[in-house]
Structure formats: C-alpha cells, structure tokens
Amino acid sequence: MDEKIPSTLNEKSTIKPTDTFPDNNLVYRIAHFIQKYRINRFFQHVPFSIFRSLSVPIGYQYAVNGHHQLSKTWKFLYPQRFLKKINLRRWTNSFIRYNIQLYFDTTLYLSLRNSKNKDYFHPVVGFNHLEKAIQQKRGVLIPLLHLGEYLHTLYTLLYRNVLIDEKSQKILVFALSSKENEFLFREQLKKIDNLSAVITTDFKSLQKTVQYYLKKNYCVFLAQDYYSKKQLRVPFLYNSKQYNFLVPCPQMASYLHSNLECTIIPVTTYPRNNLKFSVVKFLPEVNPMTMDISNEDQTLQKEIVKFRNGTLNKKEKYGLLSLLINRKLNPYLLQYPFLWQGAFLFFDRTQLRIRFKNVKSYLEMLKIAISKLILFIQNSYEPGRKDEMILDNLKRFMTDLEEMEEDPSDIITLKNKYIDIGRLNGKNVFKKTISILLSFQNSYIKQNHNFISQRLNSLLNLF
C-alpha cells in the first residue's frame, strides 16, 4: 500500500472554510483560540463545579426546545412503570447541561492531560484486555459509544505505554474525526506524535486508510452508535424481552476484523463525581472464535458454530459480530440515559418506513410493501432467522402480483402515507405490516383475489 495517506491530519493540514465550516462558528472559534494560545493552562486547578453551575442557565432554553425529541427516545427505551417515577424534564435538563459541560471539559481541561496526571483524571479498568490485544501486533479495533466524556477513552491512551517484545512503547492511536473535532483539536494534534486523525466522507478511501494504520498496530476508535439508515440492522440487545429490536449499525469493525483478524476491544466511560473525571473501562475481547458459548441459547450457539465453520455468509458474519459488540456496550447506554449524546437523534437515525406515495390501488400498495419487506430481510440480521426461505416466499409472491392486471374497481384512499417499521424485530415488522395490509383490503380484492390473504398470513409462519 502507498505509504502516503493524504487524508491524515498533521501540523500542515488545511481545509478550505465554507459558510458552514466550524471555524465560522463562534463557539468553536473560542475553543480553538483558547487552545491555540494555551489559555486553558490557567484553568488546571479551577474547580469544574464552576462550569457545572454555568451550564444550568446556559442550557435552560435548549432544554425547553429539546425535550420533545429526547422524551420520545426515553419513553421508547424505558418501561412506563419506571418512567412514572421519573421527571423526564429533569432528565432533559441534565442531558443539555451535560453537553455544555462536555464543551467546557474539551476546551479547558482535555489538553491538560499528561503522563503524570492521567490516573487523576481518568483511571482505567480492564487495561489488560487492551494490552494483550496490542501485543498481538495485528492492530486493535475499539468500538465506543458517545457516552459520558467519550474523548477520555482516546486521551487516556496517549500517555500510557505497553510492553511489546519486552520493550516499553507508546500506544499508537488513530481516530476518525468530524470537521468540528478536527478544528477543536488542531493545535493539540501538532504536539502529540502517537495520535493520527483523519477527516473524510469518502468511505472507500477511508477503508484503505484504516487498514493502513491497523497494519502498523494502531488502536483504531470507531463509533458503534453512529447510526445511518442504510446500515445493516441487528438486535439492539439480543434475547432481551424489552430490547430485542433492530437498529442500524456501522460495519467497519466487522469488516476489518473479518479481513485482517484485528482484535475487537470495546470501551466505555462513566463519570466519577463530575464529567471532568471519568472511569475508562476496556471490556473483554469480542471474538466468536474463542468465546465461551456454553451459557448462550441454542439459536446463538448454532450461529457461532456456523461462524467458526465458515458457513455463514458475509451479512450473517458481520451481523453476528455487531450483535456481540452491541451486547457489550448497550447496557451502559441504558444505565446512563442522559449521558448518551445519541439519545437526541436516536429516533431519526433508526427510522425505517414503508412509504406509499401517490398510491391509488390496493395492488400497488401491496407491491410496494412486499418489495420493501424483501429489502428489510436483505439488510437486517437476526440469529436463526430463515432468510432464504422468507426471501423465496416474498419473491414468488411478488412475481404473482406482477402478473396481475390493474382493475378500475381496485381503489383505496390512504390517510397515512407510510408504515413505520423502525425499532422492531423481524417478526414484529412482518406482523405489523401484514396486519395493516389485511385491514386495507377492499371488497374487490376480497372477492376476486382471496389468495392474497392466505399468502400474507403464511409469511408469519416463517418466523
């Protein structure tokens, strides 16, 4: 591979500003100015409680505006019997204040970390898991959540050493960066020789760049909760009665583990006393090849055995790895509800809908729904699901529908132009969609095409 990685940031890196670029934002300009001229060094001994207090009046208006979006997420994630005891507006206030405190910590305190005070700011739990992985010299993939002061996970490694071939060496760290973070950390990047960051929206070149650093035994941080609607959907928490719904998950960690055999070590953070101080917790390795499966249910055991035998297809392999990563990390997300930044956009990023635009006949509605169910099965993963059988039935059904002729008597009027199938498991997606399709059958369809009801109901028997 070409040794030159042009997208890597260094002291000479520049990006042409645009109207929306973060250095035209006053908040980011202030942070950059403070760090560039090292004004933050005067805050080393300033109590963080001052900034906690400042976050209250600053965040009040934002809390009012953000409550609706946040309460939707929390009402979905937590049982009603639990929420009856909770004041959700207080949760919203805490969420907004946390994000303001995050800005203060990042601007004033984060760059003050060094080899002497690293344990004072953020002690590490489970460092042995990471150390063992680094010593294998295959590169380490570190999935994390935007939970607490998640940047502490990165900074705690910059000033720690590990023994590799009996020599004490710095830990090499690689992170994907947004434009905002690049601007915030531009000055710091000039001083830290074991941190590399890249900013790009070109994921094809990004994949090659990440591989380059993994082969040099870097620790690569990847956000597991950076949802996109086009990603593979996997269980949020497998085999959980309340949380066995599907969410989209990034697949870069799964891809790189499968192709380069890099070790996966998830990490999470949670605050001690306040956001300035975090415990950084590295979790045990995620590896279907070596994990103990004796306590898993039979369905997952069979899936893991297939993984080991090499009989899973690519989607199933990637889905299984994502499921196992989610199972490690997402319980912490539920444990610290208003410390999770992803809560605000959770509904938007996990949304999935079957849309019926300008639909005037039941046959047209049915074709759209079946085609979307085909895509749903192709782009989601659940252990033990009979995907080939389900797809075969859907495609044969679709072929039969295509052969039917439109009839002037087949008329429907839709008030709701979509079926929301986001944040459901596969069985419930089909159950909800088929129930709605059956309810919209007009008299013409019932009298002339009664096979449609039979075919729809038979799909449910495949789960």
C-alpha positions in Angstrom: 0.0 0.0 0.0 1.1 3.5 -0.7 2.8 4.9 2.4 1.4 8.3 1.8 -2.1 8.8 3.3 -3.1 12.3 2.1 -6.2 12.5 4.3 -4.3 12.3 7.5 -4.2 15.5 9.6 -0.9 17.0 10.7 0.5 20.4 11.5 0.4 21.4 7.8 -3.2 20.2 7.2 -5.7 22.8 6.0 -9.3 22.6 4.9 -10.9 25.3 2.9 -13.6 27.0 5.1 -17.2 27.2 3.9 -20.2 29.0 5.3 -21.0 26.0 7.4 -17.4 25.2 8.5 -17.0 25.1 12.3 -14.3 27.8 12.4 -17.0 30.3 11.3 -19.0 29.2 14.4 -18.3 31.5 17.4 -18.4 28.6 19.9 -15.7 26.6 18.0 -13.6 29.7 17.4 -13.5 30.5 21.1 -12.4 26.9 21.9 -9.7 27.0 19.2 -8.4 30.4 20.4 -8.2 29.1 24.0 -6.2 26.1 22.9 -4.0 27.8 20.3 -2.7 30.3 22.9 -2.8 27.8 25.7 -5.1 30.0 27.8 -6.5 26.7 29.2 -3.4 26.1 31.2 -4.7 28.7 33.7 -7.7 26.5 34.4 -5.8 23.4 35.5 -6.8 24.0 39.2 -10.1 25.7 38.6 -12.9 23.6 40.1 -15.2 22.0 37.5 -18.1 22.8 39.7 -18.0 26.4 38.4 -18.7 25.2 34.9 -21.3 22.8 36.1 -23.1 25.8 37.6 -22.7 27.8 34.4 -24.3 25.0 32.4 -27.6 25.5 34.2 -28.6 29.0 32.9 -27.0 28.4 29.5 -28.8 25.1 29.0 -32.2 26.2 30.2 -33.6 27.4 26.8 -32.0 24.4 24.9 -33.6 22.1 27.4 -37.1 23.5 26.6 -36.5 23.1 22.8 -35.0 19.6 23.1 -37.4 18.0 25.5 -39.9 16.5 22.9 -37.1 14.8 20.9 -35.4 13.4 23.9 -38.5 12.2 25.7 -39.5 10.2 22.6 -36.3 8.2 23.0 -36.6 7.7 26.7 -40.3 6.7 26.5 -39.3 4.1 23.9 -36.3 2.7 25.8 -37.6 2.6 29.3 -40.8 0.8 30.7 -43.7 3.0 31.6 -43.7 1.7 35.2 -40.2 3.0 35.6 -40.9 6.4 33.9 -43.8 7.1 36.2 -41.3 7.7 39.0 -39.1 9.9 36.8 -39.3 13.6 35.9 -38.3 13.5 32.2 -37.9 17.2 32.1 -35.2 16.9 34.8 -33.6 14.2 32.5 -33.7 16.7 29.6 -32.1 19.4 31.7 -29.4 17.0 32.7 -28.8 16.0 29.1 -28.4 19.6 27.9 -26.2 20.5 30.9 -24.0 17.5 30.2 -23.4 18.6 26.6 -22.5 22.1 27.7 -20.1 20.6 30.4 -18.6 18.4 27.6 -17.7 21.6 25.7 -16.1 23.1 28.8 -14.1 19.9 29.5 -13.0 19.6 25.9 -12.0 23.3 25.7 -10.3 23.8 29.0 -9.2 20.5 30.5 -8.8 17.8 27.9 -5.4 19.0 26.6 -4.1 19.3 30.2 -3.7 15.5 30.4 -0.2 14.2 30.6 1.7 11.1 31.8 1.7 12.3 35.4 -2.0 13.2 35.9 -3.6 10.6 33.6 -4.8 8.4 36.5 -6.0 11.5 38.4 -8.3 12.5 35.5 -9.4 9.1 34.3 -8.3 5.8 35.8 -8.5 2.7 33.5 -10.3 -0.5 34.2 -9.6 -3.6 32.1 -6.4 -2.3 30.6 -5.1 -5.8 30.5 -7.6 -6.6 27.7 -6.2 -3.8 25.5 -2.6 -4.6 26.4 -3.0 -8.2 25.4 -4.5 -7.2 22.1 -1.8 -4.6 21.3 0.9 -7.2 22.0 -0.6 -9.4 19.2 0.6 -6.7 16.7 -2.4 -7.0 14.4 -4.0 -3.7 15.2 -6.9 -3.2 17.6 -10.4 -2.1 16.8 -12.0 -0.1 19.7 -15.8 0.4 19.3 -17.2 3.0 21.7 -20.4 4.9 22.4 -20.9 8.7 22.6 -21.4 8.2 26.3 -20.1 10.5 29.0 -16.8 12.2 28.1 -16.1 9.6 25.4 -12.9 11.5 24.4 -11.3 10.5 27.6 -11.1 7.0 26.1 -8.8 8.3 23.5 -6.7 10.7 25.7 -6.1 8.1 28.4 -4.1 6.0 25.8 -1.9 8.9 24.6 0.1 8.9 27.8 0.4 5.2 28.6 2.9 2.7 27.4 2.7 -1.1 26.8 5.3 -3.8 26.6 5.8 -5.1 23.1 8.5 -7.6 22.6 9.7 -6.7 26.1 10.1 -3.1 25.1 8.1 -0.2 26.6 6.4 1.6 23.7 3.8 4.4 23.2 0.4 3.3 22.3 -0.4 4.4 18.7 -3.9 5.9 18.4 -6.0 6.5 15.3 -9.4 8.3 15.3 -11.9 9.3 12.7 -12.7 12.9 13.1 -15.6 15.3 12.3 -14.8 18.8 11.0 -15.8 20.1 14.4 -13.4 17.9 16.3 -10.6 18.5 13.9 -11.0 22.2 14.4 -11.1 21.8 18.2 -8.0 19.5 18.3 -5.9 21.0 15.5 -3.5 22.6 17.9 -3.2 19.5 20.0 -2.5 17.3 17.0 0.6 19.3 16.4 2.1 18.2 19.7 1.1 14.5 20.0 3.2 12.2 17.9 1.3 9.0 18.6 -2.1 10.3 17.5 -3.3 10.3 13.9 -6.7 11.5 12.9 -8.5 11.6 9.5 -11.4 13.6 8.3 -13.2 12.4 5.2 -16.6 11.5 3.9 -15.2 9.2 1.2 -15.7 5.8 2.9 -14.0 3.8 0.1 -10.7 5.6 0.7 -11.3 5.6 4.4 -11.4 1.8 4.5 -7.9 1.7 2.9 -6.6 4.3 5.3 -7.9 2.5 8.4 -6.3 -0.7 7.1 -3.0 1.1 6.7 -2.9 2.1 10.3 -4.1 -1.3 11.6 -1.2 -3.0 9.9 1.0 -0.6 11.8 -0.6 -1.8 15.0 -2.6 1.3 15.8 -5.6 1.3 18.1 -8.5 2.5 15.9 -11.5 4.1 17.6 -14.9 3.5 15.9 -18.3 4.8 17.0 -20.7 2.0 17.4 -23.7 4.3 17.8 -23.2 6.4 14.7 -26.4 5.2 13.1 -27.2 5.5 9.4 -30.5 4.3 7.9 -28.6 2.3 5.2 -26.6 0.3 7.6 -27.2 -3.4 8.4 -29.8 -3.7 11.1 -29.0 -6.0 14.0 -30.5 -6.6 17.5 -30.0 -3.8 20.0 -29.7 -6.3 22.8 -30.2 -9.9 21.6 -32.5 -12.2 23.6 -33.9 -9.4 25.7 -37.6 -9.2 26.1 -37.7 -5.4 26.0 -34.7 -4.6 23.8 -34.7 -7.3 21.2 -35.4 -4.7 18.4 -33.2 -3.9 15.4 -31.1 -0.8 15.0 -28.7 0.1 12.1 -25.1 -0.5 13.0 -21.8 0.5 11.3 -20.0 -2.5 9.8 -16.4 -1.2 9.5 -15.3 -3.1 12.7 -16.9 -6.3 11.4 -15.3 -5.9 8.0 -11.8 -5.2 9.4 -12.0 -8.0 11.9 -13.1 -10.5 9.3 -10.5 -9.4 6.7 -7.5 -8.5 8.9 -8.2 -10.6 12.0 -7.8 -7.4 14.2 -8.8 -7.8 17.8 -12.0 -6.1 18.9 -11.9 -4.5 22.4 -15.0 -2.4 23.2 -14.6 0.6 25.6 -17.0 2.7 27.6 -16.7 5.6 30.0 -18.7 6.8 33.0 -18.1 9.9 35.2 -16.8 10.0 38.7 -18.3 12.9 40.7 -18.4 15.1 37.5 -17.7 15.0 33.8 -14.1 16.2 34.2 -13.3 12.8 35.8 -14.1 9.6 34.0 -13.5 5.9 34.5 -12.4 4.4 31.2 -13.4 0.8 31.1 -12.0 -1.6 28.4 -14.2 -4.6 28.0 -13.2 -8.2 27.2 -12.4 -9.1 23.6 -15.3 -9.8 21.2 -14.4 -12.9 19.2 -16.9 -15.6 18.1 -13.9 -18.0 17.5 -12.8 -18.1 21.1 -15.8 -17.0 23.3 -17.4 -19.4 25.7 -20.8 -20.4 24.3 -21.9 -22.8 27.0 -24.3 -20.2 28.5 -25.7 -19.0 25.2 -29.2 -20.1 24.0 -29.3 -22.8 21.3 -30.0 -20.4 18.5 -26.9 -18.3 19.1 -24.8 -21.3 19.8 -25.6 -22.7 16.4 -24.9 -19.4 14.8 -21.5 -19.1 16.4 -20.6 -22.7 15.4 -21.5 -21.8 11.8 -19.3 -18.7 12.1 -16.4 -21.0 13.3 -17.1 -23.5 10.5 -17.1 -20.7 7.9 -20.7 -21.5 6.8 -22.2 -18.0 7.4 -22.5 -15.6 4.5 -21.0 -12.1 4.8 -24.1 -10.4 6.1 -24.5 -13.1 8.8 -20.9 -12.8 9.9 -21.0 -9.1 10.1 -24.3 -9.1 11.8 -23.2 -11.6 14.4 -20.1 -9.5 15.2 -22.2 -6.3 15.5 -24.7 -8.2 17.8 -21.9 -9.2 20.1 -20.5 -5.7 20.2 -23.9 -4.2 20.9 -24.4 -6.7 23.8 -21.2 -5.5 25.4 -21.8 -1.7 25.0 -25.5 -1.0 25.0 -26.2 -2.0 28.6 -24.1 1.0 29.6 -26.1 3.3 27.4 -29.2 2.2 29.2 -27.5 2.6 32.6 -26.6 6.3 31.9 -29.6 7.6 29.9 -28.9 11.4 29.9 -25.2 10.9 29.4 -25.7 9.4 25.9 -25.4 12.0 23.2 -27.1 9.7 20.7 -30.4 9.9 22.5 -31.3 13.2 20.8 -31.1 11.7 17.2 -32.0 8.1 18.1 -35.4 8.2 16.5 -34.3 10.0 13.4 -31.3 7.7 12.8 -33.1 4.4 13.4 -36.2 5.4 11.4 -37.4 2.9 8.7 -40.6 3.4 6.8 -42.6 1.7 4.0 -43.8 4.8 2.1 -46.9 4.9 -0.1 -46.6 8.0 -2.3 -49.4 8.6 -4.7 -50.8 5.1 -4.2 -54.4 4.7 -5.5 -54.9 0.9 -5.6 -54.5 -1.9 -3.1 -52.4 -3.9 -5.6 -50.0 -1.0 -5.9 -49.8 -0.7 -2.1 -49.2 -4.5 -1.8 -46.3 -4.4 -4.4 -44.6 -1.6 -2.6 -44.9 -3.3 0.8 -43.6 -6.7 -0.4 -40.7 -5.1 -2.2 -39.7 -3.2 1.0 -40.0 -6.4 3.1 -37.6 -8.0 0.7 -35.1 -5.1 1.3 -35.7 -5.4 5.0 -34.7 -9.0 5.1 -31.7 -8.4 2.9 -30.5 -5.5 5.0 -31.0 -7.0 8.5 -29.7 -9.8 10.6 -31.2 -12.0 13.4 -29.7 -15.2 14.6 -31.5 -18.3 13.3 -33.9 -16.4 11.0 -34.8 -18.3 7.9 -33.8 -15.6 5.4 -33.5 -17.8 2.3 -37.0 -19.2 2.9 -38.5 -15.9 3.7 -37.0 -14.2 0.6 -38.0 -17.1 -1.6 -41.6 -16.7 -0.5 -41.6 -12.9 -0.9 -40.1 -13.0 -4.3 -42.6 -15.7 -5.6 -45.4 -13.6 -4.1 -44.0 -10.5 -5.9 -43.9 -12.4 -9.2 -47.5 -13.4 -8.8 -48.5 -9.8 -8.1 -46.6 -8.5 -11.1 -48.7 -10.9 -13.3 -52.0 -9.4 -12.0 -53.6 -6.7 -14.0 -54.8 -3.5 -12.5 -58.6 -3.1 -12.3 -60.6 0.1 -12.1 -62.6 -1.4 -9.2 -59.4 -1.7 -7.1 -59.4 1.7 -5.4 -58.1 2.7 -1.9 -57.6 6.0 -0.1 -54.7 6.3 2.3 -54.6 8.8 5.1 -51.3 7.7 6.5 -48.7 7.5 3.7 -46.3 5.1 5.4 -45.9 2.2 7.8 -43.2 2.8 10.4 -41.2 -0.4 10.8 -38.2 1.2 12.6 -37.1 -0.2 16.0 -38.9 -3.5 15.6 -37.6 -7.1 15.3 -38.2 -9.1 12.1 -41.3 -10.9 13.3 -42.9 -7.7 14.5 -42.1 -5.9 11.2 -43.9 -8.6 9.3 -46.7 -8.8 11.9 -47.4 -5.0 11.8 -47.1 -4.7 8.0 -49.3 -7.7 7.2 -51.9 -6.6 9.8 -52.1 -3.2 8.1 -52.2 -4.7 4.6 -55.0 -7.0 5.6 -57.0 -4.2 7.1 -56.9 -2.2 3.8 -58.2 -4.9 1.6 -61.2 -3.6 -0.3 -64.2 -5.6 -1.4 -62.8 -6.2 -4.9 -59.7 -7.8 -3.5 -61.5 -10.0 -1.0 -64.0 -11.3 -3.7 -61.6 -11.8 -6.6 -58.1 -12.4 -5.0 -58.7 -14.2 -1.7 -55.3 -15.9 -2.2 -53.6 -12.7 -1.1 -54.8 -13.0 2.5 -53.6 -16.6 2.6 -50.2 -15.7 1.2 -49.8 -12.8 3.7 -50.7 -15.0 6.7 -48.4 -17.7 5.6 -45.5 -15.3 5.8 -45.9 -15.0 9.5 -45.5 -18.8 9.9 -41.9 -18.4 8.7 -40.8 -16.7 11.9 
